[in-house]
């Protein structure tokens, strides 16, 4: 992950377009959200439906400052779906949910402003 999330952070090193295409970023709909009290930093466990090609995947997200559990189910989000699973405490995260830092440094989820089919790929 980037070490500096500030808007004035210098850009990362240049990559080839083919390298970008290796990152599979898809839209999914959160179908379940629950507390993750064992996490080092406040977080939720999410189950996200990415449609028939990808299926339902688990992830954890440090989004408790800007989102309540009740407002997450039904919300579409973007995630990287082709990273290897990553152990987050006692939880195995299968995708990386994407977001941007707000002015307080808290995560705001990255999502389309119009509903799109689950599994839609960023291009």
CNS distance restraints for C-alpha pairs under 8 A (distance, minus, plus):
assign (resid   4 and name CA) (resid   9 and name CA) 6.13 0.50 0.50
assign (resid   5 and name CA) (resid   9 and name CA) 6.75 0.50 0.50
assign (resid   5 and name CA) (resid 100 and name CA) 7.84 0.50 0.50
assign (resid   5 and name CA) (resid 101 and name CA) 6.48 0.50 0.50
assign (resid   5 and name CA) (resid 105 and name CA) 7.57 0.50 0.50
assign (resid   6 and name CA) (resid 101 and name CA) 7.49 0.50 0.50
assign (resid   6 and name CA) (resid 105 and name CA) 7.78 0.50 0.50
assign (resid  15 and name CA) (resid  19 and name CA) 6.39 0.50 0.50
assign (resid  15 and name CA) (resid  20 and name CA) 7.29 0.50 0.50
assign (resid  16 and name CA) (resid  20 and name CA) 6.77 0.50 0.50
assign (resid  17 and name CA) (resid  21 and name CA) 6.37 0.50 0.50
assign (resid  18 and name CA) (resid  22 and name CA) 6.64 0.50 0.50
assign (resid  19 and name CA) (resid  23 and name CA) 7.36 0.50 0.50
assign (resid  23 and name CA) (resid  80 and name CA) 6.74 0.50 0.50
assign (resid  23 and name CA) (resid  82 and name CA) 6.82 0.50 0.50
assign (resid  24 and name CA) (resid  80 and name CA) 5.56 0.50 0.50
assign (resid  24 and name CA) (resid  81 and name CA) 5.78 0.50 0.50
assign (resid  24 and name CA) (resid  82 and name CA) 5.76 0.50 0.50
assign (resid  24 and name CA) (resid 121 and name CA) 6.97 0.50 0.50
assign (resid  24 and name CA) (resid 122 and name CA) 7.59 0.50 0.50
assign (resid  25 and name CA) (resid  78 and name CA) 6.50 0.50 0.50
assign (resid  25 and name CA) (resid  79 and name CA) 5.38 0.50 0.50
assign (resid  25 and name CA) (resid  80 and name CA) 4.43 0.50 0.50
assign (resid  25 and name CA) (resid  81 and name CA) 6.19 0.50 0.50
assign (resid  25 and name CA) (resid 121 and name CA) 5.68 0.50 0.50
assign (resid  25 and name CA) (resid 122 and name CA) 5.52 0.50 0.50
assign (resid  26 and name CA) (resid  50 and name CA) 7.14 0.50 0.50
assign (resid  26 and name CA) (resid  78 and name CA) 5.56 0.50 0.50
assign (resid  26 and name CA) (resid  79 and name CA) 5.62 0.50 0.50
assign (resid  26 and name CA) (resid  80 and name CA) 6.48 0.50 0.50
assign (resid  26 and name CA) (resid  81 and name CA) 6.79 0.50 0.50
assign (resid  26 and name CA) (resid 118 and name CA) 7.68 0.50 0.50
assign (resid  26 and name CA) (resid 119 and name CA) 5.36 0.50 0.50
assign (resid  26 and name CA) (resid 120 and name CA) 5.37 0.50 0.50
assign (resid  26 and name CA) (resid 121 and name CA) 4.43 0.50 0.50
assign (resid  26 and name CA) (resid 122 and name CA) 6.08 0.50 0.50
assign (resid  27 and name CA) (resid  50 and name CA) 6.34 0.50 0.50
assign (resid  27 and name CA) (resid  76 and name CA) 6.50 0.50 0.50
assign (resid  27 and name CA) (resid  77 and name CA) 5.55 0.50 0.50
assign (resid  27 and name CA) (resid  78 and name CA) 4.57 0.50 0.50
assign (resid  27 and name CA) (resid  79 and name CA) 6.53 0.50 0.50
assign (resid  27 and name CA) (resid 111 and name CA) 7.53 0.50 0.50
assign (resid  27 and name CA) (resid 116 and name CA) 7.62 0.50 0.50
assign (resid  27 and name CA) (resid 117 and name CA) 7.52 0.50 0.50
assign (resid  27 and name CA) (resid 118 and name CA) 5.45 0.50 0.50
assign (resid  27 and name CA) (resid 119 and name CA) 5.30 0.50 0.50
assign (resid  27 and name CA) (resid 120 and name CA) 5.40 0.50 0.50
assign (resid  27 and name CA) (resid 121 and name CA) 6.64 0.50 0.50
assign (resid  27 and name CA) (resid 122 and name CA) 7.95 0.50 0.50
assign (resid  28 and name CA) (resid  48 and name CA) 5.72 0.50 0.50
assign (resid  28 and name CA) (resid  49 and name CA) 5.12 0.50 0.50
assign (resid  28 and name CA) (resid  50 and name CA) 4.25 0.50 0.50
assign (resid  28 and name CA) (resid  51 and name CA) 7.16 0.50 0.50
assign (resid  28 and name CA) (resid  76 and name CA) 5.44 0.50 0.50
assign (resid  28 and name CA) (resid  77 and name CA) 5.59 0.50 0.50
assign (resid  28 and name CA) (resid  78 and name CA) 6.49 0.50 0.50
assign (resid  28 and name CA) (resid  79 and name CA) 7.64 0.50 0.50
assign (resid  28 and name CA) (resid 117 and name CA) 7.96 0.50 0.50
assign (resid  28 and name CA) (resid 118 and name CA) 4.75 0.50 0.50
assign (resid  28 and name CA) (resid 119 and name CA) 6.00 0.50 0.50
assign (resid  28 and name CA) (resid 120 and name CA) 7.91 0.50 0.50
assign (resid  29 and name CA) (resid  48 and name CA) 5.34 0.50 0.50
assign (resid  29 and name CA) (resid  49 and name CA) 5.19 0.50 0.50
assign (resid  29 and name CA) (resid  50 and name CA) 6.73 0.50 0.50
assign (resid  29 and name CA) (resid  73 and name CA) 7.40 0.50 0.50
assign (resid  29 and name CA) (resid  74 and name CA) 5.73 0.50 0.50
assign (resid  29 and name CA) (resid  75 and name CA) 5.55 0.50 0.50
assign (resid  29 and name CA) (resid  76 and name CA) 4.27 0.50 0.50
assign (resid  29 and name CA) (resid  77 and name CA) 6.30 0.50 0.50
assign (resid  29 and name CA) (resid 118 and name CA) 6.57 0.50 0.50
assign (resid  30 and name CA) (resid  46 and name CA) 6.68 0.50 0.50
assign (resid  30 and name CA) (resid  47 and name CA) 5.84 0.50 0.50
assign (resid  30 and name CA) (resid  48 and name CA) 4.30 0.50 0.50
assign (resid  30 and name CA) (resid  49 and name CA) 6.32 0.50 0.50
assign (resid  30 and name CA) (resid  72 and name CA) 6.38 0.50 0.50
assign (resid  30 and name CA) (resid  73 and name CA) 4.89 0.50 0.50
assign (resid  30 and name CA) (resid  74 and name CA) 5.46 0.50 0.50
assign (resid  30 and name CA) (resid  75 and name CA) 5.61 0.50 0.50
assign (resid  30 and name CA) (resid  76 and name CA) 6.24 0.50 0.50
assign (resid  30 and name CA) (resid  77 and name CA) 7.33 0.50 0.50
assign (resid  31 and name CA) (resid  46 and name CA) 7.64 0.50 0.50
assign (resid  31 and name CA) (resid  47 and name CA) 5.71 0.50 0.50
assign (resid  31 and name CA) (resid  48 and name CA) 5.62 0.50 0.50
assign (resid  31 and name CA) (resid  49 and name CA) 6.55 0.50 0.50
assign (resid  31 and name CA) (resid  73 and name CA) 4.93 0.50 0.50
assign (resid  31 and name CA) (resid  74 and name CA) 6.12 0.50 0.50
assign (resid  32 and name CA) (resid  46 and name CA) 5.69 0.50 0.50
assign (resid  32 and name CA) (resid  47 and name CA) 5.10 0.50 0.50
assign (resid  32 and name CA) (resid  48 and name CA) 7.19 0.50 0.50
assign (resid  32 and name CA) (resid  72 and name CA) 7.64 0.50 0.50
assign (resid  32 and name CA) (resid  73 and name CA) 5.59 0.50 0.50
assign (resid  33 and name CA) (resid  44 and name CA) 6.46 0.50 0.50
assign (resid  33 and name CA) (resid  45 and name CA) 5.68 0.50 0.50
assign (resid  33 and name CA) (resid  46 and name CA) 4.59 0.50 0.50
assign (resid  33 and name CA) (resid  47 and name CA) 6.57 0.50 0.50
assign (resid  33 and name CA) (resid  69 and name CA) 5.88 0.50 0.50
assign (resid  33 and name CA) (resid  72 and name CA) 6.58 0.50 0.50
assign (resid  33 and name CA) (resid  73 and name CA) 6.60 0.50 0.50
assign (resid  34 and name CA) (resid  44 and name CA) 5.56 0.50 0.50
assign (resid  34 and name CA) (resid  45 and name CA) 5.28 0.50 0.50
assign (resid  34 and name CA) (resid  46 and name CA) 6.66 0.50 0.50
assign (resid  34 and name CA) (resid  69 and name CA) 6.52 0.50 0.50
assign (resid  35 and name CA) (resid  43 and name CA) 6.81 0.50 0.50
assign (resid  35 and name CA) (resid  44 and name CA) 4.80 0.50 0.50
assign (resid  35 and name CA) (resid  45 and name CA) 6.21 0.50 0.50
assign (resid  35 and name CA) (resid  69 and name CA) 7.69 0.50 0.50
assign (resid  36 and name CA) (resid  42 and name CA) 7.29 0.50 0.50
assign (resid  36 and name CA) (resid  43 and name CA) 5.57 0.50 0.50
assign (resid  36 and name CA) (resid  44 and name CA) 4.97 0.50 0.50
assign (resid  36 and name CA) (resid  45 and name CA) 5.78 0.50 0.50
assign (resid  36 and name CA) (resid  60 and name CA) 7.90 0.50 0.50
assign (resid  37 and name CA) (resid  42 and name CA) 7.17 0.50 0.50
assign (resid  37 and name CA) (resid  43 and name CA) 7.47 0.50 0.50
assign (resid  38 and name CA) (resid  89 and name CA) 7.22 0.50 0.50
assign (resid  38 and name CA) (resid  90 and name CA) 7.63 0.50 0.50
assign (resid  39 and name CA) (resid  43 and name CA) 6.38 0.50 0.50
assign (resid  39 and name CA) (resid  88 and name CA) 7.64 0.50 0.50
assign (resid  39 and name CA) (resid  89 and name CA) 6.30 0.50 0.50
assign (resid  40 and name CA) (resid  89 and name CA) 7.84 0.50 0.50
assign (resid  41 and name CA) (resid  62 and name CA) 7.03 0.50 0.50
assign (resid  42 and name CA) (resid  62 and name CA) 5.96 0.50 0.50
assign (resid  42 and name CA) (resid  63 and name CA) 7.75 0.50 0.50
assign (resid  42 and name CA) (resid  64 and name CA) 6.30 0.50 0.50
assign (resid  43 and name CA) (resid  60 and name CA) 6.47 0.50 0.50
assign (resid  43 and name CA) (resid  61 and name CA) 5.32 0.50 0.50
assign (resid  43 and name CA) (resid  62 and name CA) 4.17 0.50 0.50
assign (resid  43 and name CA) (resid  63 and name CA) 6.09 0.50 0.50
assign (resid  43 and name CA) (resid  64 and name CA) 5.84 0.50 0.50
assign (resid  44 and name CA) (resid  60 and name CA) 5.54 0.50 0.50
assign (resid  44 and name CA) (resid  61 and name CA) 5.48 0.50 0.50
assign (resid  44 and name CA) (resid  62 and name CA) 6.50 0.50 0.50
assign (resid  44 and name CA) (resid  63 and name CA) 7.03 0.50 0.50
assign (resid  44 and name CA) (resid  64 and name CA) 6.91 0.50 0.50
assign (resid  44 and name CA) (resid  69 and name CA) 7.90 0.50 0.50
assign (resid  45 and name CA) (resid  58 and name CA) 7.22 0.50 0.50
assign (resid  45 and name CA) (resid  59 and name CA) 5.88 0.50 0.50
assign (resid  45 and name CA) (resid  60 and name CA) 4.40 0.50 0.50
assign (resid  45 and name CA) (resid  61 and name CA) 6.60 0.50 0.50
assign (resid  46 and name CA) (resid  58 and name CA) 5.71 0.50 0.50
assign (resid  46 and name CA) (resid  59 and name CA) 5.30 0.50 0.50
assign (resid  46 and name CA) (resid  60 and name CA) 5.83 0.50 0.50
assign (resid  46 and name CA) (resid  61 and name CA) 7.40 0.50 0.50
assign (resid  47 and name CA) (resid  56 and name CA) 6.46 0.50 0.50
assign (resid  47 and name CA) (resid  57 and name CA) 5.61 0.50 0.50
assign (resid  47 and name CA) (resid  58 and name CA) 4.63 0.50 0.50
assign (resid  47 and name CA) (resid  59 and name CA) 6.58 0.50 0.50
assign (resid  48 and name CA) (resid  56 and name CA) 5.37 0.50 0.50
assign (resid  48 and name CA) (resid  57 and name CA) 5.37 0.50 0.50
assign (resid  48 and name CA) (resid  58 and name CA) 6.42 0.50 0.50
assign (resid  48 and name CA) (resid  59 and name CA) 7.91 0.50 0.50
assign (resid  49 and name CA) (resid  55 and name CA) 5.80 0.50 0.50
assign (resid  49 and name CA) (resid  56 and name CA) 4.27 0.50 0.50
assign (resid  49 and name CA) (resid  57 and name CA) 6.57 0.50 0.50
assign (resid  49 and name CA) (resid 118 and name CA) 6.86 0.50 0.50
assign (resid  50 and name CA) (resid  54 and name CA) 5.47 0.50 0.50
assign (resid  50 and name CA) (resid  55 and name CA) 5.22 0.50 0.50
assign (resid  50 and name CA) (resid  56 and name CA) 5.93 0.50 0.50
assign (resid  50 and name CA) (resid  57 and name CA) 7.53 0.50 0.50
assign (resid  50 and name CA) (resid 118 and name CA) 4.88 0.50 0.50
assign (resid  50 and name CA) (resid 119 and name CA) 4.54 0.50 0.50
assign (resid  51 and name CA) (resid  55 and name CA) 5.24 0.50 0.50
assign (resid  51 and name CA) (resid  56 and name CA) 7.37 0.50 0.50
assign (resid  51 and name CA) (resid 117 and name CA) 7.77 0.50 0.50
assign (resid  51 and name CA) (resid 118 and name CA) 4.88 0.50 0.50
assign (resid  51 and name CA) (resid 119 and name CA) 5.03 0.50 0.50
assign (resid  52 and name CA) (resid 119 and name CA) 7.61 0.50 0.50
assign (resid  53 and name CA) (resid 119 and name CA) 7.08 0.50 0.50
assign (resid  54 and name CA) (resid  81 and name CA) 7.94 0.50 0.50
assign (resid  54 and name CA) (resid 119 and name CA) 6.87 0.50 0.50
assign (resid  57 and name CA) (resid  94 and name CA) 5.91 0.50 0.50
assign (resid  57 and name CA) (resid  95 and name CA) 6.74 0.50 0.50
assign (resid  58 and name CA) (resid  92 and name CA) 7.54 0.50 0.50
assign (resid  58 and name CA) (resid  93 and name CA) 5.61 0.50 0.50
assign (resid  58 and name CA) (resid  94 and name CA) 5.39 0.50 0.50
assign (resid  58 and name CA) (resid  95 and name CA) 6.75 0.50 0.50
assign (resid  59 and name CA) (resid  92 and name CA) 7.30 0.50 0.50
assign (resid  59 and name CA) (resid  93 and name CA) 4.28 0.50 0.50
assign (resid  59 and name CA) (resid  94 and name CA) 5.68 0.50 0.50
assign (resid  59 and name CA) (resid  95 and name CA) 5.71 0.50 0.50
assign (resid  59 and name CA) (resid  96 and name CA) 6.79 0.50 0.50
assign (resid  59 and name CA) (resid  97 and name CA) 7.22 0.50 0.50
assign (resid  60 and name CA) (resid  88 and name CA) 7.63 0.50 0.50
assign (resid  60 and name CA) (resid  91 and name CA) 7.90 0.50 0.50
assign (resid  60 and name CA) (resid  93 and name CA) 6.20 0.50 0.50
assign (resid  60 and name CA) (resid  97 and name CA) 7.99 0.50 0.50
assign (resid  61 and name CA) (resid  97 and name CA) 6.87 0.50 0.50
assign (resid  62 and name CA) (resid 107 and name CA) 6.88 0.50 0.50
assign (resid  63 and name CA) (resid  67 and name CA) 6.03 0.50 0.50
assign (resid  63 and name CA) (resid 106 and name CA) 7.15 0.50 0.50
assign (resid  63 and name CA) (resid 107 and name CA) 5.53 0.50 0.50
assign (resid  63 and name CA) (resid 108 and name CA) 7.10 0.50 0.50
assign (resid  63 and name CA) (resid 109 and name CA) 7.80 0.50 0.50
assign (resid  64 and name CA) (resid  68 and name CA) 6.46 0.50 0.50
assign (resid  65 and name CA) (resid 106 and name CA) 6.50 0.50 0.50
assign (resid  65 and name CA) (resid 107 and name CA) 7.68 0.50 0.50
assign (resid  66 and name CA) (resid 106 and name CA) 7.24 0.50 0.50
assign (resid  66 and name CA) (resid 107 and name CA) 7.14 0.50 0.50
assign (resid  66 and name CA) (resid 108 and name CA) 6.79 0.50 0.50
assign (resid  67 and name CA) (resid  71 and name CA) 6.74 0.50 0.50
assign (resid  67 and name CA) (resid  72 and name CA) 7.07 0.50 0.50
assign (resid  68 and name CA) (resid  72 and name CA) 6.86 0.50 0.50
assign (resid  69 and name CA) (resid  73 and name CA) 7.74 0.50 0.50
assign (resid  71 and name CA) (resid  75 and name CA) 7.54 0.50 0.50
assign (resid  76 and name CA) (resid 111 and name CA) 5.96 0.50 0.50
assign (resid  76 and name CA) (resid 112 and name CA) 7.22 0.50 0.50
assign (resid  76 and name CA) (resid 115 and name CA) 7.39 0.50 0.50
assign (resid  77 and name CA) (resid  97 and name CA) 7.10 0.50 0.50
assign (resid  77 and name CA) (resid  98 and name CA) 7.42 0.50 0.50
assign (resid  77 and name CA) (resid 109 and name CA) 6.57 0.50 0.50
assign (resid  77 and name CA) (resid 110 and name CA) 5.91 0.50 0.50
assign (resid  77 and name CA) (resid 111 and name CA) 4.56 0.50 0.50
assign (resid  77 and name CA) (resid 112 and name CA) 7.37 0.50 0.50
assign (resid  78 and name CA) (resid  97 and name CA) 6.03 0.50 0.50
assign (resid  78 and name CA) (resid  98 and name CA) 5.63 0.50 0.50
assign (resid  78 and name CA) (resid 109 and name CA) 7.77 0.50 0.50
assign (resid  78 and name CA) (resid 110 and name CA) 5.74 0.50 0.50
assign (resid  78 and name CA) (resid 111 and name CA) 5.53 0.50 0.50
assign (resid  78 and name CA) (resid 112 and name CA) 7.98 0.50 0.50
assign (resid  79 and name CA) (resid  95 and name CA) 6.26 0.50 0.50
assign (resid  79 and name CA) (resid  96 and name CA) 5.19 0.50 0.50
assign (resid  79 and name CA) (resid  97 and name CA) 4.15 0.50 0.50
assign (resid  79 and name CA) (resid  98 and name CA) 5.25 0.50 0.50
assign (resid  80 and name CA) (resid  95 and name CA) 5.69 0.50 0.50
assign (resid  80 and name CA) (resid  96 and name CA) 5.07 0.50 0.50
assign (resid  80 and name CA) (resid  97 and name CA) 6.56 0.50 0.50
assign (resid  80 and name CA) (resid  98 and name CA) 7.39 0.50 0.50
assign (resid  81 and name CA) (resid  94 and name CA) 7.34 0.50 0.50
assign (resid  81 and name CA) (resid  95 and name CA) 4.93 0.50 0.50
assign (resid  81 and name CA) (resid  96 and name CA) 6.82 0.50 0.50
assign (resid  82 and name CA) (resid  95 and name CA) 7.20 0.50 0.50
assign (resid  83 and name CA) (resid  94 and name CA) 7.59 0.50 0.50
assign (resid  83 and name CA) (resid  95 and name CA) 6.62 0.50 0.50
assign (resid  83 and name CA) (resid  96 and name CA) 7.56 0.50 0.50
assign (resid  84 and name CA) (resid  94 and name CA) 6.95 0.50 0.50
assign (resid  84 and name CA) (resid  95 and name CA) 7.94 0.50 0.50
assign (resid  85 and name CA) (resid  92 and name CA) 6.39 0.50 0.50
assign (resid  85 and name CA) (resid  93 and name CA) 5.50 0.50 0.50
assign (resid  85 and name CA) (resid  94 and name CA) 4.47 0.50 0.50
assign (resid  85 and name CA) (resid  95 and name CA) 6.91 0.50 0.50
assign (resid  86 and name CA) (resid  92 and name CA) 5.65 0.50 0.50
assign (resid  86 and name CA) (resid  93 and name CA) 5.16 0.50 0.50
assign (resid  86 and name CA) (resid  94 and name CA) 6.59 0.50 0.50
assign (resid  87 and name CA) (resid  91 and name CA) 5.82 0.50 0.50
assign (resid  87 and name CA) (resid  92 and name CA) 4.51 0.50 0.50
assign (resid  87 and name CA) (resid  93 and name CA) 6.10 0.50 0.50
assign (resid  88 and name CA) (resid  92 and name CA) 5.92 0.50 0.50
assign (resid  88 and name CA) (resid  93 and name CA) 6.49 0.50 0.50
assign (resid  97 and name CA) (resid 109 and name CA) 7.71 0.50 0.50
assign (resid  98 and name CA) (resid 109 and name CA) 6.11 0.50 0.50
assign (resid  98 and name CA) (resid 110 and name CA) 5.54 0.50 0.50
assign (resid  99 and name CA) (resid 107 and name CA) 5.73 0.50 0.50
assign (resid  99 and name CA) (resid 108 and name CA) 5.16 0.50 0.50
assign (resid  99 and name CA) (resid 109 and name CA) 4.15 0.50 0.50
assign (resid  99 and name CA) (resid 110 and name CA) 4.58 0.50 0.50
assign (resid 100 and name CA) (resid 106 and name CA) 7.90 0.50 0.50
assign (resid 100 and name CA) (resid 107 and name CA) 5.48 0.50 0.50
assign (resid 100 and name CA) (resid 108 and name CA) 5.23 0.50 0.50
assign (resid 100 and name CA) (resid 109 and name CA) 6.55 0.50 0.50
assign (resid 100 and name CA) (resid 110 and name CA) 6.81 0.50 0.50
assign (resid 101 and name CA) (resid 105 and name CA) 4.77 0.50 0.50
assign (resid 101 and name CA) (resid 106 and name CA) 5.12 0.50 0.50
assign (resid 101 and name CA) (resid 107 and name CA) 4.73 0.50 0.50
assign (resid 101 and name CA) (resid 108 and name CA) 6.02 0.50 0.50
assign (resid 102 and name CA) (resid 106 and name CA) 5.41 0.50 0.50
assign (resid 102 and name CA) (resid 107 and name CA) 6.31 0.50 0.50
assign (resid 102 and name CA) (resid 108 and name CA) 6.37 0.50 0.50
assign (resid 112 and name CA) (resid 116 and name CA) 7.40 0.50 0.50
assign (resid 116 and name CA) (resid 120 and name CA) 6.86 0.50 0.50
